[in-house]
Amino acid sequence: MEDLSRLHDVQEHLPWAAILDNVDAGIAVYDAEGNFLFVNTVMINWRNIPRSEYLKMNVHDFTKFIDVCVYDLVKEKKQRVSRLQFYHDIEAINSPARMRIVTGTPIYDGAGNIKYVITMLQDIQNFETLYHRLLKQSKILTETPVVTQAPANQSSGIVVKSKELKQLLSVAEGIAPLDSNVLIYGESGSGKEVFARFIHEHSDRKDRPMITVNCAAFPENLIESELFGYEKGSFTGANKDGKIGLIEAADGGTLFLDEINSLPMSVQSKILRVIEEKSVQKIGSLAPKKVDFRLIAATNQELSQLVRAGKFREDLYYRLHVIPLTIPSIRNRKDDIVPLCLHFLDYFCNKYNLKKSFSEQVLAQVQSYDWPGNVREIRNFVERMVVMTPYATTEITSIPSGILENDAGMSHSLRESPERSRTSPHRPAGLGKSEILAALELVGNNRTRAAAYLGISRRYLQYKIREYHIPFRYGNKAETQGGETTLHD
């Protein structure tokens, strides 16, 4: 007991004991056998056991009150260990268990043996109470945002705090088990695909694939072969073994047709037949093949107006318009802005192994901004702030001048992502050089992200970059051949 008496004397005379007594977490120090050498005031108050009594006890005296002994894990693994621990009050062993975070740290002697173990314990319920109280004091968040839980191995959790989105999410969850066609309306970047995946993952088809087709991403001469597939030898340049179409690939699962307003009229009639007959016929095939899929379509334009303008088939419109859902723009559900920013901040900090936070001033600023690019713009903004902030800076206290203003100054056609006609292979309407340049500037010249922002394939974006002779600064590497700038990855 020499160590015990020595540390007992130390804690009475040196300031570190008084310091630890004022830490708002439980602190305990054990010797190599698990005997208590020191406990701070929080530990004393938790168990209502005097410090003098603690120093007569061993960590294993409490094992029947906890589900895991972190001290034993530290001794076994010989390294720092953090665990969630469920524990009961001594006086109320049959009461519901509480949960805390426990971190155990070994301290070695000169021979490499564990001499002491220090544990820090934080009660999660107390921590959450403090967390929510501070949020309310900040006057920015008044309640906890909800992140919907997606099934295992899925990733369509939706951050939702506004009553508008909560109501829409409830409707989506209610219609998910049905096989009726769903038509999702929403501005570009509002999260139409995320909602489609939520419906799929809460349906009876969740164990089957969800095939996503961006109807604006394919030139007209390719979209039919991509959707329906083709038999071998059907046309010059075709794969010698033929190809399965995206519709057939969705057999048993969900087919999501994004930007369906961009489908050429010639393809619309064939899509209508697929919906009505639930069969698909490959190019070059003599017989159709039955397919079983649940159809979800999305559009950033009002289809009824396109019907009146003669740009969309009325019969196809009524086939699609069975269960319409409209996702409100982020400017119409401002309660979701800050939770989305915090959600993406956590995501990108984990992705880049960084530790960052937003100050209240920054959160107030993003709350007041209109976000014309909706959720996609928020995601891009947060990633830019995370990667642009110096590594050593942990709190982001201001937004660099021009970031939000530049976003607000983008052309209206880029924000709304209008219908892109494929009647001309050279210059689709609504996707000019200025829109591509604005998208590239917004995402830091990353062509993959620019393509996603514009709602087109990366290959199609590359084609437009070459067509418009966009300067080399928008590529990672460039070379000039015969007066034409060629971009490479």
CORKA-V226587 format. One record per pair of residues at least 24 apart in sequence whose ideal C-beta (glycine too) atoms are under 7 Angstrom apart, sorted by the first residue. I is the first residue (numbers start at 1). GAP is how many residues later the second one is. Records with the same first field share a line. If there is no record, write none. Layout:
# CORKA-V226587
I: GAP  GAP
This chain:
# CORKA-V226587
3: 28  34
4: 31  33  51
7: 30  31
8: 47
11: 27
25: 95  96  97
26: 94  95
27: 93
28: 91
29: 87  89
30: 29  41  86  87
31: 85
32: 82  83
34: 24  25  26  37
47: 43
65: 25  28
70: 32  34  49
71: 33  46  48
73: 31
74: 30  32  43
75: 39
78: 28  36
79: 27
80: 24  25
98: 25  27
99: 25
100: 24
138: 222
140: 198  220  223  224  227
141: 197
145: 194
147: 196
148: 50
150: 51
151: 50  55
154: 47
156: 38  41  42  45
158: 36  40
159: 177  180  181  184
160: 176
161: 174  175  178
162: 171  173  174
164: 164  169
165: 168  171
168: 157  159
171: 154
172: 26  27  153
173: 29
175: 148
176: 26  27
177: 26  27
179: 115
180: 142  143
181: 114  138  139  141  142
182: 114  141  143
183: 114  137  138  141
184: 112  114  141  143
185: 114  139  141  142
186: 114  140  141
187: 113  142  187  229
188: 112  186  227  228  229  267
189: 184  185  186  187  188
190: 137  139  184  185
191: 136  184
192: 66  106  135
193: 63  65
195: 130  132
196: 60  100  102
199: 97
200: 54
203: 91
205: 47  48  49  89
208: 44  45
209: 40  41  44
210: 43  44  46
211: 35  38  39  42  44  45
212: 44  46
213: 33  43  44  45
214: 44  45  241
215: 42  43  44  45  47  48
216: 43  46  204  239  240
217: 239  240  243
219: 203  206
220: 44  202
223: 44
224: 43  59
225: 58
228: 52  53  54  55
229: 53
230: 52  53  54
231: 51  52  53  54
234: 49  50
245: 35  37
247: 27  33  44
248: 32  41  43
250: 43
251: 40  41  42
252: 40
253: 40
254: 39  40  42
255: 38  40
256: 40
257: 40
258: 40
259: 39  40  41  196
260: 37  38  39
261: 38  40  42  45  51  158
262: 157  158
264: 158
265: 48
268: 44  45  48
269: 44
271: 45
272: 41  43  44  47
275: 44
300: 116  117
301: 118
329: 45
330: 41  44  45  48
331: 39  40
334: 33
337: 29  30  34  41
338: 25  28  29
340: 35  38
341: 25  37  41
344: 34  35  38
345: 37  41
348: 34  35  38
349: 37
352: 34  35
354: 32
355: 39
356: 30  33  38  40
357: 37  38  39
358: 38
359: 36  37  38
361: 36
362: 34  35  36  37
365: 34
369: 35
372: 36  43
373: 34  42
376: 77
377: 30
380: 62  63
384: 60
407: 35
410: 28
411: 24  27
414: 24  25
417: 37  38
426: 41
431: 33
433: 35  37
436: 28  29  32  34
437: 33
440: 34
445: 29
462: 25
